[in-house]
Amino acid sequence: MLKDFATSVVQTLREHGYEAYLVGGCVRDLLLDREPADYDVATSATPREVMRIFPRTYAVGEQFGVVLVPAPETESSADTSPNAAHAGLIEVATFRADLGYSDGRHPDEVRFTKTAREDVHRRDFTINGLLLDPATGEVLDYVGGQADLKTGIIRAIGDPELRFDEDKLRMLRALRFAARFSYEIEPATFAAIRKLAQEVSQVSRERVRDELTKMLTEGHARQAFLLLDSTALLPEVLPEIGKMKGVEQPPEFHPEGDVFVHTLLALDSLPQPCPATLAWGTLLHDVGKPATFRRAPDRIRFDDHVHVGVKIAEGICQRLRFSNQDTGQILALVANHMRFGYVRQMKDSTFKRFIRLPHFEQHLALHRADVLASYGDPDLYEFTKERMASIPPAAIRPEALLSGDDLIAMGYAPGPKFKEILAAVEDEQLDGRIAGRDDAVLFVKRQFPLE
């Protein structure tokens, strides 16, 4: 158990004459009766002293006083790099004071200190500035964190503008914590975020992406995005989502309201835990609507909003530097979300190709969330699941009846036409009109006669 190992790290440091405590998010979570995702230790020992005490460490941030200590099971595993699963690593940080943050992220100078009190005053929020003695259960609170935990307050430690000036990402973290725990943001902290919102542009796109992903996947995405909007951070990090506000939708299909309201309700309807690509696909599934809004004589229309949405979503994925794999899945979710409206009319071949989309369970989940956030009838969702269940797996991905080599043997010249011929053969096979190789050969000769 990682908590036991973290406790042993604290004990070992103390046995060598150093002060040491559990610190930060793990203490917060333990006090809230939540299981911490990871454990951090703060100590008076310097990085060099920590590395001398423990037989194996990773000095990932020695200049900032940070050393990673792997749990014994991590040491013996195949992957013992510092990038291995965080579950097996304890971050041990030396008590320090940070002096100046000219780049808005890293301290210009780090001064090690021997006092825990000085160390916690450099941290972000009071609820993350608590220290815990795991041996006695005593909590050291120099910043009023316990009171804020009890009353449900996100409060910056010290001057909020100074805290956010040190690391602009803390503005997004404040919102994420407020959404995750259903807490209020303390007024001075809230005012500082609104004042400095434009400066979030100084944060690397990867860090912004990761923080937004956490907001989307921690189960409180709707509240997080309402906070992004109210703090003026939304137009800075995702202006495309901000443009959804006030974009009307036809009430007969969307009684819930505008595109922004619909999108946030859809996020609320996602399964938990939620894959990151599904969350992003849901956030972006209607991102093309603001640009395609049209008030026609019969009703409001969004002609070609899917195609436009894919282009916009692609730009967002590139800007936030998603991997090619994640980008592909997010764009597929946006591109295919309207196809569920036609599942009853789909030929067998079309339906089978549809459900063969990679991670089709995410497409299903997005459709369900989309429906629950609008007219609320899950009929097509249930129909799709039932139709899928009625098809044997072997019939969804049957073995190919013909290959390119077979076409060459039949006298066809290699070229782009091969793809069309083989796709047509597979369609016939998926529709159940041909069942064997001989049937396939006759079909090809009939439909694609040799010149």
N, C-alpha and C positions, 0 to 999 in steps of 0.2 A: 504494500500500500504506500502510495507516494507521500501521504501525510506522515507516516511513520519514518520514512527515510528523511524527509525534511526535518523532522524532530531530531533525528540522530545527527544531522548536520549541525544543527544548533547546539546540541549537547557536546559534540566533538570540539567545536570551536571554543566552547566554555571550558572544557577540560584542558585546553591549551592556554587558558588565561585570558580569552577575549570575550567581549560582550557580544551577544548575538540574539536575534529575535526573528520570528516570522513577521512579515511586513506586507502591506499593500492589499491588493485585491483578495488574496487568500484569507486574510484576517477579516476583511469585510464580509466575505461569503460565509465563513465559519460562524460569525456573529449573527448572520441572517439564516443560519441552518441550511445553507446551500453547499453543495459539493464543489469545492474550488477546481477550476480547470488546471491550475498549476500552482506552484508554491515558490515564494521568494523569501530570501533570508537577508537581513541587514546585519552587519557586523562591524566591530572596530578593527578587525584584522585587515591588513592591506592585501591587495591581490597576490603579491609575492608570498605573503604568509599563508594565505588560503591554499595556494598551489603547493606549498611545502607540506601542509597538513594532510591533504587528500591525495591519494596515489595517482588519480587520473582526473584531469580537469581540462576545460577549454577556456582559454583566455580570450573570449570573444570581444571584450571591451575593456581590456586592462587599463587603458588610459582613462576610462570613466569609472574604474573601480569594479568592473563586472566580470565575474568568473562563473562558468557553468560547471556544476558537479553532477556527473551522471549516476543514476541509481545502479546498483550492482547488476540487475538484469539487463540494463542498457549497455553496460560495459561488455557483457558477453554476447550481445546480439550482433547480427551481421552488420548493421548500420550503427556505428558509434560516432558519426560526424555530429557537429553541433547543429546541423540541420535536421537531425533525426527527430522523431516524434517528440513534441515538447513534454509529453507525459512522463518521460524518463529523466528529465533534467531539472535540477534545482538551480535557480539563479542566485548567486551569492554576491551581494554588493556591499562595498565598503561605505561606512558612514562618510558623507561628503557634503560640501557646499559647492554649488555651481556659480561661477562668476561670469556673467555676460553671455548673451545668446545672439550674436550678430547675424547668424544665418537663420534664426527662427526655428532652430531644431536642436543643435548641439551646443553645449556650453563652451565658451571660448577658453575657459580655464576651470579645472577641477581641483579643489583643495580638500584633501582627506581630513576628516575630523574624528575626534574620539567620542563625540556625543550624539546619541540618537535624536535628541531634541533638535539639534541643528539640521540633522539629515532630513527629518520629516518635513521641515519647513520649505524644502526645495520641491516637494512633490505636488501633484496637481490638485486633488480635491480632498476635503476633510475626511470623507468616508474611505479614502485610499491611503490616509496618513496614519493609520493605527498600527501599533506594534503589539505582538502577542508573545508572552512567555509560554511555550507549549508544555513546559514541565508543571507550571502552577496554574495556568489559565489566566494569569494576570494580564490585563490590557493596559498598555501605556498610551495615553491619549494626550498629546500636547496641542491639538488643533481643534478640539471640539467635535471630533468625528463621531463619537458614540451618540451624542445628542442629535446630530444630523441624521444618523441612521434611524433613530427612534421616531423622529418627526418627518422623515422622508424628504430630505433637502440635499440638493447638489450644490455645494458651495466651494468656490476656489479657496485654496489656502493663501491667506494674506491678501495682497492686492490682486484682484482678478485680471486687470489689464496687464500687469507684470507677468502673471502666470501664463497668459495666452501669448504674450509677446515672446516668451521663452520658447514656446512650441505651439504654433498655430493649430496643429492637429487637436490640441486639447479642447478647442471649441466644439469639434465634432464629437469628441469623446464625452463631453458634458451632456450633449443631447442623447447620445446612445445610452449612457447610464440612467438618465432621467426616464427614457422610454422603457428600458429594461426593467427598472425597479418601480415604475409608476411614481416617480418622485417629482417634486417641483424644483425648478432651478431658482436659487436665491436671487432676489432682484438685482443686486449689484453685479453678480456673475452674469445674469441674463443681459443686462445693459452693456456689459463689456463685450459680450459676444456680438451683439448687434452693432456696436461701434466698430469692432475690428473685423467684421465679417469678410470684407473685401480682401483682407490680408491672408485668407486661407489659400489664396492662389500661390503663395510661397511654398506650400506643402507639396511634396512630390506627388505625382498622379497615382503612383502605386499605393502610397500610404492612404490617400483619399479613397481610392477604390476599395482597399481592404477595410477601412472603417465603415464605408457605406455598405459593404457586403455583410459586415457584422450587424448593422442596423436591420438589414433586410432578412437576416436568417435567425435572429434571436427571439422571434415570436412577437415582436412589438413594432413591426415596420410602420404601421399606420401612424402611431403616435410619434415615432421618430421623424417621419416626413412632415407631419404637422409642425413639429418643433423646428425642423429645417426651414420651413416656410415662415414661421413666426419670428425667427431670429435673423432673417434675411440671408441665410447661408444657402438656401436652395438655388437661387439664381446664380450663385457663385460656383457651385459644384455640379449642378444638373439643371441648367437653364431650360432644357427641353421639357423637363417635368413641370417646371413652373409655368410653362406656356399652356399646360392643360387646364389651368384654373380659368373658370368662366366660359369654357368651350361647351356650349349646349349640346345635348344629345336628344334624339327623338324620344319623347316621354313614353311612347307605347312600347319601346324596347328597353329604355333606361329610366325607369321612374325614380331611381336613386339620386339623379342629378348630373352634374357636369363630368367631364372626362377625368378630372383630378379626383373628384369624390369617388367615382367608379374604380379608378386604379387603386386607391388606398383601401377601399372595401375588398377588392380582389386580393390584395396583399394580406388582409386580415383573414381570408378564407383558405390560405395555403396550409398544407399539412406540416406538422412539426415532428421531428426536425426537417428542415427544408433545404434541399440542395441549392447551392449558390446560383447555379445557372437557371434553375426554375424561378427563384426569387427575382433575378434580373429580367428573365423573360417576361414574367408577370408585370413587373414595373414598366417595361417597355412595350408591352403588346399593343397598346393603342397610341404609341408615341407619334404616329403619323397623322392622327386625327386633327390636331390644331392646324396643320398646314393644308389639309384637304377639306376643311369645313365648308359646306355650301348649303344655303337655305333654298331648296328647290320648291316648286309650287305644291308638291304633295307632302314633303316632309324634309327634315334636315338630313343631309347626306354627307358621306365621307368617301367619295369615289377614290378608289385605288389607295386607300389609307394603309393597306398592308404593305404594298410595294414601297411606298414612301417611308413607312415606318421601318422597314428593313434597312433602308439607306441611312436613316437617322440613327438607328440603333448601331449600325456598323461604325458610324463616326464616333459614337459614344464609347464603344468597345475599344476602338483604336486610341482614342484620347486617354482612356483610363488604363491602357496597356494590358488588356486581357490577353491570355494565351490564345493561340489560334484555335485550340480545341474548345475552350470555353466560349469564344466568340462564335464558332460554328454552331454550337448548341443553342446559344441565346438567340441567334438570328433565325435558326430553324423554328424555335418556339414562336417568334414573332410572325414568321412567314406562314405558318400552318394553323394559327389559332382559329381562323374563320372556317376551316375545312370541316369542322364538326357539324356545321349546319347542313351538310350534304351527305352525312353518313348513311341515311336511310336510302338514298338514291344511288349510292355507289355500287358499281359492278363489283363482283367478287375480286377481280384482279386489282381494281383501284383501291378497294378497302384493304386488301392484303398488303399492297405496297405502302399504304398509309400507315398501318400499324407496325410495319417494319422499320419505320423511322427510328434512328438511335434514341434510346432512352424514352420510348414512347410513353412510359408511365408519367413522365414530366408533362408531356402534351396533354394527357388526360387530366392531370392535376390542375394545369392552367385552365383548361376548358371548364372544369368544375368550379374553380374560383371565379372565373369570368361570369359564369351563369349565376352563381350565388350572389355576386355583386350587382346583378341587374334584375332580371325578371324572376330569378330564383327557382326555375323549373329544371331539375336535373335529368329530364327525360332522355335527352340525346347522350348524356354521360352514361346513364344506365344501359341504354340501347347498345352503345359501343362496347361496353364491358361484356354484355350478354352475347353479342355477335362474335366478339373475340373468343369467348369461352367455347363457342360452338364449333370453332375451326381447329382441327388437330394441328399441333405445331409443325408436323411434316408438310402440311398443306400450305402453310404460310411461307415457308422457305423450301420449296421442293427442289430436288436435285435437277440440274439443268438437263434438258433432253438433247440439246445440240450444242456444239461448240464451234468456234471459228474454224477449227481444223475440219469439222464435218462439212461446213459450208464450202470450203476449198475443195474437198473431195467430191462435192456435188457439182463443181464447176463454176462456183462464184468467185469473182476476183476480190481479193482483200481490199477493204476500204471503209469509209464512214458508213456505208450502207449496212455493214455487218451489225452494227449496234441496233439499228432499226429492226432488222430481221429477227435478231435474237430476242429483242424486247417484245416483238409481236408474238413470237413463239411462247415466251413466258406468260404473256397475257392470256393466250388461249389455254395454257396449262393451268393458270390460276383460276380461270373461269370454269374449268372442268370440261372444256370442249375437246381437249386431246389428253391422252393419258400415257402414251409411249413414244418411243423414238420413231417408229414407222409412221404414226399419226403426224408427228412433227415434220418429217420429211415431206409427206404429202401436202401438208399445209403450206410449207415454204414454196414448193413447186407450183402450187395453185395461186398463192398470193403474190409471189415474187418470181414470175417466170424468167428464165434466162433469155437474154436478148440474142 
